[in-house]
Structure formats: structure tokens, C-alpha cells
Amino acid sequence: MDLFKAIQELYAEKERLERVIVSLEELQRNAGAVPAVSNVVKRRGRKFMDPKERQEVSDRMKKYWAARRKERQKRASGHGA
């Protein structure tokens, strides 16, 4: 199968799926069911972290890298003896 043709078919399928999703969300809104999650689905890229989450990640990574350095030093001193 030609790669260009495969890509075109995938884009066409993506368009069909997007239309179906929009139709289902519209049905959901009209039925008064659970609110649509279209904003969450459309969001791409990195997740936003508030300052508390960022600090938690920072502390966790500092602990991780400290353990890695300690293990590396332990292995380095063990080979020389």
C-alpha cells in the first residue's frame, strides 16, 4: 500500500470519527444527560501544573536523582576495591 494513500485514508477516517463524535455530543446535550467533555478532548499539549503539583514533582525528582547519584557512587567505589 502506498504510504501517501494510507495517510490520506487515515485523515478521512479521522474526519468521519470527528463528525460522529460531534453528533453524539449533540445528542447527549439534547438528552440532558451528563455534560459533554468536548473541552477536555480537544486540549492537547502539556498538562498544566499548579505550583503545588510542580513542587511535588520537583521534590520527587530531587529524591530520585539523589538516590541515583548514591547508587552510582556505591558502584564506582565497589569496582575499585
Backbone as ProteinMPNN parsed JSONL, in Angstrom:
{"seq_chain_A": "MDLFKAIQELYAEKERLERVIVSLEELQRNAGAVPAVSNVVKRRGRKFMDPKERQEVSDRMKKYWAARRKERQKRASGHGA", "coords_chain_A": {"N_chain_A": [[0.848, -1.181, 0.0], [0.523, 2.19, -0.8], [2.197, 4.701, 0.966], [1.431, 7.409, 1.092], [-1.231, 7.212, 0.257], [-2.266, 5.674, 2.361], [-1.994, 7.458, 4.48], [-3.755, 9.472, 3.65], [-6.175, 8.053, 3.734], [-6.342, 7.572, 6.476], [-6.615, 10.202, 7.436], [-9.123, 10.779, 6.323], [-10.705, 8.942, 7.691], [-10.363, 9.944, 10.26], [-11.703, 12.392, 10.039], [-14.322, 11.429, 9.632], [-14.736, 10.16, 12.101], [-14.582, 12.363, 13.826], [-16.865, 13.776, 13.044], [-18.84, 11.96, 13.83], [-18.409, 11.939, 16.599], [-19.072, 14.603, 17.236], [-21.787, 14.535, 16.561], [-22.761, 12.654, 18.421], [-22.173, 13.993, 20.821], [-23.893, 16.143, 20.545], [-26.37, 14.85, 20.619], [-26.212, 13.941, 23.238], [-26.211, 16.359, 24.675], [-28.754, 17.308, 23.99], [-30.345, 15.372, 25.135], [-30.059, 15.874, 27.766], [-28.315, 14.597, 29.415], [-25.266, 13.565, 30.982], [-22.936, 16.234, 31.101], [-21.202, 17.3, 28.137], [-17.813, 16.447, 27.252], [-16.2, 17.897, 25.583], [-14.315, 20.004, 25.723], [-12.196, 18.927, 27.18], [-11.394, 16.84, 25.537], [-10.467, 18.127, 23.252], [-8.213, 19.453, 24.09], [-4.731, 19.718, 23.846], [-1.229, 18.943, 24.143], [1.043, 19.887, 26.786], [0.261, 19.068, 30.177], [-1.209, 21.288, 32.445], [0.291, 22.407, 35.397], [-0.29, 23.235, 38.726], [1.319, 25.404, 41.151], [1.716, 23.868, 43.533], [1.607, 21.175, 42.652], [3.8, 21.232, 40.916], [5.904, 21.672, 42.741], [5.757, 19.284, 44.188], [6.511, 17.43, 42.223], [9.085, 18.365, 41.748], [10.337, 17.898, 44.261], [10.12, 15.101, 44.362], [11.679, 14.35, 42.146], [14.189, 15.355, 42.877], [14.76, 13.684, 45.036], [14.821, 11.251, 43.659], [17.02, 11.611, 41.861], [19.075, 11.999, 43.697], [19.187, 9.496, 44.889], [19.993, 8.04, 42.668], [22.563, 9.129, 42.196], [23.821, 8.336, 44.571], [23.723, 5.538, 44.336], [25.291, 5.231, 42.064], [27.785, 6.171, 42.978], [28.254, 4.246, 44.907], [28.55, 1.942, 43.347], [30.782, 2.698, 41.854], [32.798, 2.904, 43.809], [32.879, 0.302, 44.685], [33.929, -1.192, 42.568], [36.604, -0.43, 42.459], [37.838, -1.548, 44.649]], "CA_chain_A": [[0.0, 0.0, 0.0], [1.237, 3.447, -0.888], [2.188, 5.409, 2.243], [0.627, 8.621, 0.925], [-2.636, 6.795, 0.214], [-2.623, 5.245, 3.71], [-2.154, 8.671, 5.285], [-4.995, 10.116, 3.223], [-7.291, 7.259, 4.254], [-6.411, 7.819, 7.915], [-7.207, 11.526, 7.627], [-10.549, 10.679, 6.01], [-11.317, 8.239, 8.822], [-10.347, 10.89, 11.376], [-12.797, 13.335, 9.795], [-15.582, 10.716, 9.891], [-14.853, 9.975, 13.549], [-14.877, 13.66, 14.442], [-18.275, 14.074, 12.783], [-19.645, 11.078, 14.677], [-18.266, 12.429, 17.969], [-19.867, 15.822, 17.35], [-23.198, 14.132, 16.55], [-23.072, 12.019, 19.707], [-22.186, 15.026, 21.848], [-25.123, 16.913, 20.361], [-27.442, 14.007, 21.16], [-26.061, 13.927, 24.686], [-26.668, 17.661, 25.167], [-30.196, 17.402, 23.81], [-30.991, 14.412, 26.036], [-29.911, 16.374, 29.125], [-27.516, 13.626, 30.169], [-24.015, 14.074, 31.529], [-22.379, 17.276, 30.222], [-20.187, 16.868, 27.174], [-16.428, 16.666, 27.667], [-15.512, 18.322, 24.376], [-13.16, 20.84, 26.048], [-11.11, 18.064, 27.616], [-10.964, 16.042, 24.405], [-9.771, 18.961, 22.271], [-6.983, 20.0, 24.645], [-3.529, 18.967, 23.505], [-0.005, 19.526, 24.67], [1.414, 19.566, 28.154], [-0.717, 19.266, 31.236], [-0.911, 22.424, 33.309], [0.511, 22.046, 36.796], [-0.29, 24.378, 39.63], [2.596, 25.462, 41.891], [1.83, 22.766, 44.491], [1.971, 19.976, 41.888], [5.156, 21.433, 40.419], [6.815, 21.47, 43.861], [5.764, 17.852, 44.49], [7.327, 16.782, 41.197], [10.456, 18.786, 41.998], [10.842, 17.151, 45.426], [10.228, 13.694, 43.985], [12.811, 14.173, 41.235], [15.419, 15.566, 43.649], [14.984, 12.44, 45.774], [15.172, 10.236, 42.666], [18.383, 11.816, 41.363], [19.997, 11.789, 44.815], [19.338, 8.039, 45.012], [20.791, 7.587, 41.518], [23.961, 9.506, 42.445], [24.321, 7.499, 45.654], [23.931, 4.203, 43.767], [26.423, 5.33, 41.135], [28.993, 6.267, 43.791], [28.449, 2.95, 45.55], [29.08, 1.026, 42.329], [32.12, 3.156, 41.474], [33.742, 2.567, 44.884], [32.926, -1.154, 44.794], [34.772, -1.749, 41.5], [37.984, -0.089, 42.692], [38.38, -2.237, 45.816]], "C_chain_A": [[0.89, 1.24, 0.0], [1.096, 4.211, 0.424], [1.327, 6.666, 2.175], [-0.855, 8.278, 0.953], [-3.107, 6.381, 1.609], [-2.86, 6.455, 4.615], [-3.452, 9.372, 4.932], [-6.214, 9.378, 3.758], [-7.456, 7.469, 5.756], [-7.006, 9.197, 8.215], [-8.71, 11.501, 7.351], [-11.292, 9.995, 7.156], [-11.392, 9.15, 10.041], [-11.498, 11.888, 11.236], [-14.147, 12.679, 10.076], [-15.794, 10.539, 11.398], [-15.185, 11.287, 14.255], [-16.332, 14.048, 14.23], [-19.184, 13.221, 13.662], [-19.594, 11.549, 16.124], [-19.118, 13.67, 18.185], [-21.35, 15.473, 17.393], [-23.6, 13.519, 17.886], [-23.104, 13.034, 20.846], [-23.45, 15.867, 21.758], [-26.318, 16.135, 20.889], [-27.413, 14.009, 22.685], [-26.557, 15.232, 25.291], [-28.179, 17.768, 25.085], [-30.95, 16.474, 24.758], [-30.891, 14.877, 27.485], [-29.119, 15.423, 30.0], [-26.28, 14.319, 30.739], [-23.454, 15.125, 30.578], [-21.26, 16.742, 29.324], [-18.795, 17.226, 27.675], [-15.599, 17.165, 26.495], [-14.282, 19.18, 24.677], [-11.959, 19.997, 26.449], [-10.542, 17.298, 26.436], [-10.12, 16.867, 23.446], [-8.43, 19.482, 22.771], [-5.803, 19.102, 24.289], [-2.331, 19.643, 24.136], [0.223, 19.126, 26.112], [0.284, 19.863, 29.127], [-0.279, 20.455, 32.078], [-0.737, 21.924, 34.731], [0.46, 23.311, 37.636], [1.007, 24.336, 40.452], [2.787, 24.312, 42.883], [2.253, 21.48, 43.786], [3.408, 20.062, 41.391], [6.185, 21.186, 41.521], [6.894, 19.991, 44.235], [6.636, 17.093, 43.494], [8.799, 17.108, 41.429], [11.067, 17.998, 43.158], [11.052, 15.682, 45.081], [11.436, 13.452, 43.092], [14.141, 14.413, 41.935], [15.768, 14.297, 44.418], [15.443, 11.331, 44.822], [16.626, 10.379, 42.224], [19.419, 11.655, 42.467], [20.246, 10.291, 44.996], [20.185, 7.492, 43.864], [22.274, 7.912, 41.718], [24.577, 8.612, 43.512], [24.622, 6.092, 45.137], [25.143, 4.195, 42.843], [27.747, 5.387, 41.891], [29.3, 4.931, 44.459], [29.054, 1.946, 44.581], [30.503, 1.402, 41.951], [33.146, 2.766, 42.547], [33.874, 1.054, 45.035], [33.824, -1.777, 43.756], [36.25, -1.495, 41.753], [38.626, -0.879, 43.828], [38.837, -3.645, 45.529]], "O_chain_A": [[1.885, 1.308, 0.721], [-0.013, 4.352, 0.938], [0.574, 6.952, 3.106], [-1.645, 8.97, 1.595], [-4.229, 6.703, 1.999], [-3.799, 6.475, 5.411], [-4.176, 9.819, 5.821], [-7.181, 10.007, 4.188], [-8.579, 7.537, 6.255], [-7.807, 9.342, 9.138], [-9.483, 12.133, 8.071], [-12.38, 10.423, 7.542], [-12.381, 9.126, 10.774], [-12.185, 12.19, 12.212], [-15.02, 13.295, 10.687], [-16.897, 10.744, 11.905], [-15.989, 11.304, 15.187], [-16.968, 14.589, 15.135], [-20.188, 13.711, 14.179], [-20.619, 11.562, 16.807], [-19.808, 13.783, 19.198], [-22.097, 16.055, 18.18], [-24.664, 13.832, 18.419], [-23.954, 12.953, 21.732], [-24.013, 16.258, 22.78], [-27.189, 16.71, 21.542], [-28.455, 14.07, 23.337], [-27.248, 15.219, 26.309], [-28.817, 18.265, 26.013], [-32.082, 16.771, 25.141], [-31.571, 14.327, 28.351], [-29.254, 15.456, 31.224], [-26.278, 15.532, 30.946], [-23.492, 14.93, 29.363], [-20.49, 15.861, 29.708], [-18.62, 18.185, 28.427], [-14.404, 16.878, 26.425], [-13.292, 19.092, 23.951], [-10.826, 20.32, 26.093], [-9.327, 17.125, 26.342], [-9.152, 16.356, 22.882], [-7.596, 19.908, 21.972], [-5.876, 17.879, 24.415], [-2.416, 20.778, 24.605], [-0.341, 18.144, 26.595], [-0.525, 20.77, 28.929], [0.904, 20.6, 32.384], [-1.527, 21.112, 35.213], [1.081, 24.322, 37.307], [1.71, 23.326, 40.44], [3.907, 23.832, 43.057], [3.145, 20.774, 44.256], [4.146, 19.078, 41.439], [7.219, 20.565, 41.276], [7.971, 19.494, 44.564], [7.409, 16.216, 43.88], [9.659, 16.234, 41.32], [12.183, 17.49, 43.048], [12.058, 15.088, 45.471], [12.143, 12.459, 43.261], [15.127, 13.745, 41.622], [16.927, 13.883, 44.452], [16.35, 10.564, 45.148], [17.377, 9.403, 42.211], [20.536, 11.215, 42.198], [21.379, 9.869, 45.229], [20.997, 6.588, 44.062], [23.138, 7.079, 41.445], [25.721, 8.178, 43.377], [25.661, 5.52, 45.465], [25.929, 3.247, 42.85], [28.717, 4.737, 41.502], [30.46, 4.532, 44.566], [29.957, 1.19, 44.939], [31.344, 0.525, 41.75], [34.253, 2.342, 42.213], [34.918, 0.581, 45.484], [34.438, -2.808, 44.028], [37.083, -2.279, 41.299], [39.851, -0.878, 43.954], [39.314, -4.334, 46.431]]}, "name": "protein", "num_of_chains": 1, "seq": "MDLFKAIQELYAEKERLERVIVSLEELQRNAGAVPAVSNVVKRRGRKFMDPKERQEVSDRMKKYWAARRKERQKRASGHGA"}
